[in-house]
Amino acid sequence: MTNIYDLNITDTEYAKLIAQGYDPNLEHQLLELGESLDEARKLARVVGLTKDKAPETEEEWEEFMAVLGH
């Protein structure tokens, strides 16, 4: 059974993140391991952006760097 977690984001934000490979279960697991909400979300997004392939286009790299905060 899939658990439902309050991610403190809108449905629109969630849909955008899912399209980018974001995994809310990974974020929740990171929170359980003691990561802050911001760090857990950032790490889950980095994994989502790179799990299938490394960023290739300029736009993909810009998005990746934005997630890292650079």
N, CA, C and O atoms as a GROMACS GRO file, in nm:
protein
  280
    1MET      N    1   0.083  -0.118   0.000
    1MET     CA    2   0.000   0.000   0.000
    1MET      C    3   0.088   0.124   0.000
    1MET      O    4   0.189   0.130   0.070
    2THR      N    5   0.049   0.222  -0.078
    2THR     CA    6   0.124   0.347  -0.084
    2THR      C    7   0.076   0.442   0.024
    2THR      O    8  -0.044   0.463   0.041
    3ASN      N    9   0.170   0.499   0.096
    3ASN     CA   10   0.137   0.597   0.199
    3ASN      C   11   0.124   0.734   0.137
    3ASN      O   12   0.185   0.763   0.034
    4ILE      N   13   0.045   0.819   0.200
    4ILE     CA   14   0.027   0.957   0.156
    4ILE      C   15   0.097   1.047   0.256
    4ILE      O   16   0.074   1.036   0.377
    5TYR      N   17   0.182   1.135   0.207
    5TYR     CA   18   0.257   1.226   0.292
    5TYR      C   19   0.226   1.370   0.253
    5TYR      O   20   0.202   1.400   0.136
    6ASP      N   21   0.225   1.458   0.351
    6ASP     CA   22   0.209   1.601   0.325
    6ASP      C   23   0.345   1.656   0.284
    6ASP      O   24   0.437   1.665   0.366
    7LEU      N   25   0.357   1.693   0.157
    7LEU     CA   26   0.485   1.741   0.104
    7LEU      C   27   0.495   1.893   0.107
    7LEU      O   28   0.598   1.949   0.069
    8ASN      N   29   0.389   1.960   0.151
    8ASN     CA   30   0.387   2.106   0.158
    8ASN      C   31   0.412   2.171   0.023
    8ASN      O   32   0.481   2.273   0.014
    9ILE      N   33   0.357   2.112  -0.083
    9ILE     CA   34   0.364   2.170  -0.217
    9ILE      C   35   0.227   2.156  -0.283
    9ILE      O   36   0.145   2.073  -0.241
   10THR      N   37   0.203   2.236  -0.384
   10THR     CA   38   0.075   2.230  -0.455
   10THR      C   39   0.074   2.111  -0.551
   10THR      O   40   0.177   2.052  -0.581
   11ASP      N   41  -0.046   2.078  -0.597
   11ASP     CA   42  -0.058   1.969  -0.695
   11ASP      C   43   0.020   2.001  -0.822
   11ASP      O   44   0.081   1.913  -0.882
   12THR      N   45   0.018   2.128  -0.863
   12THR     CA   46   0.091   2.170  -0.983
   12THR      C   47   0.241   2.152  -0.964
   12THR      O   48   0.309   2.101  -1.054
   13GLU      N   49   0.293   2.192  -0.849
   13GLU     CA   50   0.435   2.175  -0.820
   13GLU      C   51   0.471   2.025  -0.818
   13GLU      O   52   0.575   1.984  -0.869
   14TYR      N   53   0.382   1.945  -0.757
   14TYR     CA   54   0.405   1.802  -0.749
   14TYR      C   55   0.410   1.739  -0.888
   14TYR      O   56   0.499   1.659  -0.918
   15ALA      N   57   0.315   1.775  -0.974
   15ALA     CA   58   0.312   1.721  -1.111
   15ALA      C   59   0.439   1.756  -1.187
   15ALA      O   60   0.492   1.673  -1.260
   16LYS      N   61   0.487   1.878  -1.170
   16LYS     CA   62   0.611   1.920  -1.238
   16LYS      C   63   0.729   1.837  -1.188
   16LYS      O   64   0.812   1.793  -1.267
   17LEU      N   65   0.737   1.816  -1.057
   17LEU     CA   66   0.847   1.738  -1.001
   17LEU      C   67   0.841   1.592  -1.045
   17LEU      O   68   0.945   1.533  -1.077
   18ILE      N   69   0.722   1.533  -1.048
   18ILE     CA   70   0.707   1.394  -1.093
   18ILE      C   71   0.754   1.381  -1.237
   18ILE      O   72   0.819   1.282  -1.272
   19ALA      N   73   0.723   1.480  -1.320
   19ALA     CA   74   0.765   1.477  -1.460
   19ALA      C   75   0.917   1.480  -1.471
   19ALA      O   76   0.973   1.436  -1.572
   20GLN      N   77   0.984   1.531  -1.369
   20GLN     CA   78   1.130   1.540  -1.368
   20GLN      C   79   1.195   1.420  -1.299
   20GLN      O   80   1.316   1.417  -1.281
   21GLY      N   81   1.115   1.322  -1.260
   21GLY     CA   82   1.170   1.202  -1.198
   21GLY      C   83   1.176   1.207  -1.046
   21GLY      O   84   1.237   1.120  -0.984
   22TYR      N   85   1.114   1.308  -0.986
   22TYR     CA   86   1.114   1.324  -0.841
   22TYR      C   87   1.041   1.207  -0.775
   22TYR      O   88   0.937   1.163  -0.825
   23ASP      N   89   1.093   1.157  -0.664
   23ASP     CA   90   1.033   1.045  -0.593
   23ASP      C   91   0.999   1.089  -0.450
   23ASP      O   92   1.088   1.101  -0.366
   24PRO      N   93   0.870   1.112  -0.421
   24PRO     CA   94   0.833   1.158  -0.287
   24PRO      C   95   0.865   1.055  -0.179
   24PRO      O   96   0.888   1.092  -0.064
   25ASN      N   97   0.868   0.926  -0.214
   25ASN     CA   98   0.904   0.825  -0.115
   25ASN      C   99   1.050   0.837  -0.074
   25ASN      O  100   1.084   0.817   0.042
   26LEU      N  101   1.137   0.869  -0.170
   26LEU     CA  102   1.278   0.891  -0.137
   26LEU      C  103   1.291   1.011  -0.044
   26LEU      O  104   1.367   1.006   0.053
   27GLU      N  105   1.219   1.117  -0.073
   27GLU     CA  106   1.223   1.235   0.015
   27GLU      C  107   1.181   1.196   0.156
   27GLU      O  108   1.247   1.233   0.254
   28HIS      N  109   1.073   1.120   0.168
   28HIS     CA  110   1.026   1.078   0.300
   28HIS      C  111   1.131   0.993   0.372
   28HIS      O  112   1.154   1.009   0.492
   29GLN      N  113   1.194   0.902   0.300
   29GLN     CA  114   1.298   0.818   0.359
   29GLN      C  115   1.415   0.903   0.408
   29GLN      O  116   1.470   0.876   0.515
   30LEU      N  117   1.452   1.004   0.332
   30LEU     CA  118   1.561   1.092   0.373
   30LEU      C  119   1.523   1.171   0.499
   30LEU      O  120   1.606   1.193   0.586
   31LEU      N  121   1.397   1.212   0.507
   31LEU     CA  122   1.349   1.281   0.628
   31LEU      C  123   1.357   1.188   0.748
   31LEU      O  124   1.397   1.231   0.856
   32GLU      N  125   1.320   1.063   0.729
   32GLU     CA  126   1.328   0.966   0.839
   32GLU      C  127   1.471   0.942   0.884
   32GLU      O  128   1.495   0.906   0.999
   33LEU      N  129   1.566   0.960   0.793
   33LEU     CA  130   1.708   0.943   0.826
   33LEU      C  131   1.767   1.067   0.892
   33LEU      O  132   1.884   1.068   0.932
   34GLY      N  133   1.686   1.174   0.903
   34GLY     CA  134   1.732   1.293   0.974
   34GLY      C  135   1.768   1.412   0.888
   34GLY      O  136   1.812   1.514   0.941
   35GLU      N  137   1.749   1.402   0.757
   35GLU     CA  138   1.777   1.518   0.671
   35GLU      C  139   1.670   1.624   0.692
   35GLU      O  140   1.556   1.591   0.726
   36SER      N  141   1.705   1.749   0.673
   36SER     CA  142   1.608   1.856   0.680
   36SER      C  143   1.515   1.846   0.559
   36SER      O  144   1.549   1.781   0.460
   37LEU      N  145   1.398   1.908   0.566
   37LEU     CA  146   1.304   1.904   0.455
   37LEU      C  147   1.368   1.960   0.328
   37LEU      O  148   1.354   1.901   0.221
   38ASP      N  149   1.436   2.073   0.339
   38ASP     CA  150   1.499   2.134   0.221
   38ASP      C  151   1.605   2.042   0.160
   38ASP      O  152   1.609   2.024   0.039
   39GLU      N  153   1.688   1.984   0.245
   39GLU     CA  154   1.795   1.896   0.196
   39GLU      C  155   1.737   1.768   0.136
   39GLU      O  156   1.784   1.722   0.032
   40ALA      N  157   1.636   1.711   0.200
   40ALA     CA  158   1.573   1.589   0.149
   40ALA      C  159   1.510   1.615   0.013
   40ALA      O  160   1.524   1.534  -0.078
   41ARG      N  161   1.442   1.728  -0.002
   41ARG     CA  162   1.378   1.760  -0.130
   41ARG      C  163   1.485   1.781  -0.237
   41ARG      O  164   1.471   1.734  -0.350
   42LYS      N  165   1.593   1.852  -0.200
   42LYS     CA  166   1.700   1.877  -0.297
   42LYS      C  167   1.764   1.746  -0.342
   42LYS      O  168   1.785   1.725  -0.461
   43LEU      N  169   1.795   1.659  -0.248
   43LEU     CA  170   1.857   1.531  -0.284
   43LEU      C  171   1.764   1.446  -0.369
   43LEU      O  172   1.808   1.383  -0.465
   44ALA      N  173   1.635   1.442  -0.334
   44ALA     CA  174   1.539   1.365  -0.414
   44ALA      C  175   1.529   1.420  -0.556
   44ALA      O  176   1.516   1.343  -0.651
   45ARG      N  177   1.535   1.552  -0.570
   45ARG     CA  178   1.529   1.611  -0.704
   45ARG      C  179   1.656   1.582  -0.784
   45ARG      O  180   1.648   1.555  -0.903
   46VAL      N  181   1.772   1.587  -0.718
   46VAL     CA  182   1.898   1.557  -0.788
   46VAL      C  183   1.895   1.413  -0.838
   46VAL      O  184   1.933   1.386  -0.952
   47VAL      N  185   1.850   1.320  -0.755
   47VAL     CA  186   1.840   1.180  -0.797
   47VAL      C  187   1.744   1.169  -0.915
   47VAL      O  188   1.773   1.100  -1.012
   48GLY      N  189   1.630   1.237  -0.906
   48GLY     CA  190   1.532   1.232  -1.014
   48GLY      C  191   1.584   1.286  -1.145
   48GLY      O  192   1.554   1.234  -1.252
   49LEU      N  193   1.663   1.392  -1.136
   49LEU     CA  194   1.716   1.454  -1.257
   49LEU      C  195   1.828   1.373  -1.322
   49LEU      O  196   1.856   1.390  -1.440
   50THR      N  197   1.892   1.287  -1.245
   50THR     CA  198   2.010   1.215  -1.297
   50THR      C  199   1.995   1.064  -1.299
   50THR      O  200   2.089   0.995  -1.340
   51LYS      N  201   1.881   1.009  -1.257
   51LYS     CA  202   1.870   0.863  -1.244
   51LYS      C  203   1.873   0.790  -1.378
   51LYS      O  204   1.922   0.678  -1.385
   52ASP      N  205   1.822   0.852  -1.484
   52ASP     CA  206   1.820   0.786  -1.614
   52ASP      C  207   1.939   0.826  -1.702
   52ASP      O  208   1.989   0.745  -1.781
   53LYS      N  209   1.983   0.950  -1.687
   53LYS     CA  210   2.097   0.997  -1.766
   53LYS      C  211   2.147   1.128  -1.708
   53LYS      O  212   2.075   1.199  -1.638
   54ALA      N  213   2.268   1.158  -1.738
   54ALA     CA  214   2.325   1.287  -1.694
   54ALA      C  215   2.264   1.400  -1.776
   54ALA      O  216   2.223   1.379  -1.891
   55PRO      N  217   2.258   1.521  -1.719
   55PRO     CA  218   2.210   1.634  -1.799
   55PRO      C  219   2.294   1.651  -1.925
   55PRO      O  220   2.417   1.640  -1.921
   56GLU      N  221   2.226   1.677  -2.036
   56GLU     CA  222   2.298   1.690  -2.164
   56GLU      C  223   2.282   1.828  -2.226
   56GLU      O  224   2.380   1.886  -2.274
   57THR      N  225   2.161   1.880  -2.224
   57THR     CA  226   2.138   2.010  -2.289
   57THR      C  227   2.168   2.124  -2.192
   57THR      O  228   2.179   2.103  -2.071
   58GLU      N  229   2.182   2.241  -2.246
   58GLU     CA  230   2.205   2.359  -2.163
   58GLU      C  231   2.089   2.378  -2.064
   58GLU      O  232   2.111   2.412  -1.948
   59GLU      N  233   1.968   2.356  -2.112
   59GLU     CA  234   1.850   2.370  -2.025
   59GLU      C  235   1.853   2.268  -1.910
   59GLU      O  236   1.822   2.303  -1.796
   60GLU      N  237   1.889   2.144  -1.940
   60GLU     CA  238   1.899   2.041  -1.836
   60GLU      C  239   2.006   2.076  -1.733
   60GLU      O  240   1.986   2.057  -1.613
   61TRP      N  241   2.119   2.128  -1.780
   61TRP     CA  242   2.226   2.167  -1.688
   61TRP      C  243   2.184   2.285  -1.602
   61TRP      O  244   2.216   2.289  -1.483
   62GLU      N  245   2.112   2.380  -1.660
   62GLU     CA  246   2.065   2.496  -1.583
   62GLU      C  247   1.969   2.451  -1.474
   62GLU      O  248   1.976   2.498  -1.360
   63GLU      N  249   1.879   2.359  -1.508
   63GLU     CA  250   1.784   2.307  -1.410
   63GLU      C  251   1.858   2.232  -1.299
   63GLU      O  252   1.828   2.249  -1.181
   64PHE      N  253   1.955   2.150  -1.336
   64PHE     CA  254   2.034   2.075  -1.240
   64PHE      C  255   2.108   2.169  -1.146
   64PHE      O  256   2.108   2.149  -1.024
   65MET      N  257   2.171   2.270  -1.201
   65MET     CA  258   2.247   2.364  -1.118
   65MET      C  259   2.153   2.446  -1.029
   65MET      O  260   2.190   2.481  -0.917
   66ALA      N  261   2.033   2.476  -1.077
   66ALA     CA  262   1.937   2.549  -0.996
   66ALA      C  263   1.894   2.466  -0.874
   66ALA      O  264   1.877   2.520  -0.765
   67VAL      N  265   1.879   2.336  -0.895
   67VAL     CA  266   1.844   2.248  -0.782
   67VAL      C  267   1.956   2.247  -0.678
   67VAL      O  268   1.930   2.246  -0.558
   68LEU      N  269   2.079   2.248  -0.726
   68LEU     CA  270   2.194   2.249  -0.633
   68LEU      C  271   2.214   2.384  -0.565
   68LEU      O  272   2.289   2.396  -0.468
   69GLY      N  273   2.146   2.486  -0.618
   69GLY     CA  274   2.157   2.618  -0.557
   69GLY      C  275   2.273   2.700  -0.610
   69GLY      O  276   2.322   2.791  -0.543
   70HIS      N  277   2.317   2.670  -0.730
   70HIS     CA  278   2.429   2.744  -0.791
   70HIS      C  279   2.379   2.837  -0.898
   70HIS      O  280   2.458   2.908  -0.960
   0.00000   0.00000   0.00000
